[in-house]
Structures are given as C-alpha cells and as structure tokens.
Amino acid sequence: MKIRAYQGITPTLGEQVFIDPSAVVLGDVVLGDDVSVWPTAVIRGDVQSIRVGARTSVQDGSVLHVTHAGASNPQGLALNIGREVTIGHMAMLHGCTVGDQVLIGMGSMVMDGAVVEPQVVLGAGSLVPPGKTLKSGYLYVGRPAKQIRALTEEEMAFFSYTAGNYVNWKNQHMQEDWANR
C-alpha cells in the first residue's frame, strides 16, 4: 500500500495529488495541492512531520525523512518543503527546510538542520551539510555545496515553468491511470 498510517497518523493529501503506486508515503505527512510523487520515492514522517507545498514534485527514487528526538536534539527536526520545488531523481532531504521555488538537482543531499532559502538551484550530486544555509538567488554546486553565481532572470523564471510541467505530467498520469481501471 502506498499511503500508510503510522502510530495512528495518516498522511493528508491536498487536491489532485499524484502518488505512484510504487512510492511510499507514511505517517505525519501533508502534501499540498498538485504535488506529484514519482516511482519508488519514499516520504517517511514517522518520528517527526513532513510538509510539502503545492505544485512540488518528488521525483523517482527520492527519499524524504526527518530527524528523531535525541539528547543533542530534544525535539527532532521536521522536514518542510515549500511551493513549486522540483526535487530531482534520487535526491535525499533529511530534517531540513527548503523554501519556495527551489530546484534540488538529481542525487543531491540536504542534511539535518540545513536551510535552502527560496529561489535556489542546487546542482546535481551536491551535498548541503548539516546546519548550512543556502542564500536565495544563487546556484550552488559541490560536496560540500558552494555558492557559484547569482541566478539569471531566465533561471528564476524556470522554477514556475518546471513546476507547471510536472503538474501537467502528473495530470496525464492520473488520467491514464483512471482510464485503465
């Protein structure tokens, strides 16, 4: 089953949410309107909450998880993701905060307590270490991620364009899925 309760808490889905049958969404998770969760993605809100904003896509093989409460972190760390975020294939986001209109490149990792401000591009394969903040309006790449340059106007417009494409694709998948039932 792709949507599962954990300790009595069932994920909450906005309108027109697409979750591929091979994906898993469990526990204290809220997905906003028009979110898409693609094959084999895992969104596991078992020991803290996960919130995903509208028109965000969680692409194939991505893992979204949280940080449990412990001696060094008594409350744990939730995972909060803004609107119109594109999370590339096989990315891992763990107990961090991602602002609106962000592109997380394929295979990237954003670790505990890190903050990615709105309108950031994180290049493929990058690593954002625990507690690091990526400032709005820049391209970051590397392991660890380093600020490379300011984003162009064209790149800034790309956030909504990409989000819209994923909304269209998930709508097509949803129509085909219903037509084949």
N, C-alpha and C positions, 0 to 999 in steps of 0.2 A: 504494500500500500504506500502510495507516495506522500500522503499527508497523515501525520500521526500525532496523537496526543502524547504528552509526557507529564507525569505527575498531575494529571487532571487538567492540563492546559493544552488546548488545541490551537493550532495556527489560525490566524484571522486573515481572510483574503479580501482585498478590495474588488471592485468591479472589473470584469474582463481580464482576470489573471490567468496566465497560461503556465501550467506546470507539466513538463514532460513526464510520461508515466515512469521513466527510469530515474527520475530525480527523487530526492527525499527532502521533505520539509517537516520538521518536528518541533514541538514544544512551544515556547513563548516567542512566536514569530508573527509579525504583522507585515503583510505585503500590500503596498498601495495599489491603486488602480493602474491597470495596463502593465503590470510587472510581468516579465517573462523569465521562466526558469527552465533552462535547456537540458538536454540529456546528461545524465549522471551527475548533475550538480547536487550538492548537499548543503542544506541550510539547517543547522542544528542549534536550536535555542533551548538547550537542556539545563544549563547551570546559570544562565543569565538571558536577557532578552535580546532579540534581533528585530530591528525596524528597517524596512526597505521602502524608500519613497516611490511615488508614482513614476511610470514610464522608465523604470530601471530594468536592465537586462542582466541576468546572471547566466553567463554562457557555459558551454559544455565543460564538465569536469571541475568546475569551481567549487571551493569549499568555503563556507561562511560559518564561523564559530565564534565562541565567546570565551572569556576567562573566568574561571571559577574563583570563588572567595577563598582566601587563604591568609596566612599570617602576614605576608607582605602587602596584601591587597584585600582588606576585610569585606568589601562589597563586591569584589569581582569587577569585570569590565563588560559592559554590554557592547553590541555592535550596532552602530547607527549609520545608515547609508541614505543619502539624500535623493532628490528627484533627478531624473534624466542622467543616471550614472550608467555607463557601459562597463561591465566587468568582463574582461576578456577571458578566453578559454583557459582553464586550469589555473586561474588566479586563486590566491588564498588570502582571505581577510579575517583577522583574528582579534576580537576585542578592541576594535579601533573605531574611529569616526571618519566618515567620508562625506564631504559636502555635496551640494548640488552640482550637476553638470561636470562630472569628472570622468575621464577615461582611464581605467586601470588596464594596462597592457597585458597581453597573454603571458601566463606563467609568472606574474608578479606576486609578491607577498607584501602585505601590510600588517605589521605586528602590533602587539598589545600596547594600548595607550597612544598609538600614533594618531595624528590628525592630518587628514588631507583636506585642505580648505577648498571652497568652491572653485570651479573652472581651472582644474589642473589636469595635465596629461602626464601619466606615469608610464614610461616606456616599457616595452615587453621585457620580461625577465628581471625587472628591478626589485629591490628589497628595501622596504621602509622599516628601519629598525624600531624597536620599542621606544615610545615616547617622543619620537621625532615629529615635527610639524612641517608640512609642505605648504608653502605660501601660495595664495591664489594668483592665477595668471601666468604660471610658468610651466615649462616642460622639465621633467626630472627623469633621469635615467641612471642605471648602475646598481651595483651591490657593494656598498650602500648607495641609495639614491642620492644624486647630487643635482642641484639646480643648474640647468644648461643655458636657458634663454627664456625671454618673455614669449608668450604665445602671440601669434598674429591674429588679426581680426578674422581671417578665414578659418583658422583653427578654433577660435572662440565660437563661431557660428556652427562648427561641426558637431558640437555637443547635442544641440536640439535635432540636427539632421540625423545623426546616428540613432538617437532615442526614437525618433519617428520611424526610421527604417525597421527597428526591432519591434515596435508596436505593430507595424504593417505585417511583418513576417509572422509574429505570434498570432495575429488575427487570421492569416491564411492557414496556419497550422490548426487553429481552433475550428475553422470552418470545415477543413478536410477531415478532422477527427470526428466532428459531429456527423458529417455526411457518410462516413464509413461505419457508423454504429448500427 
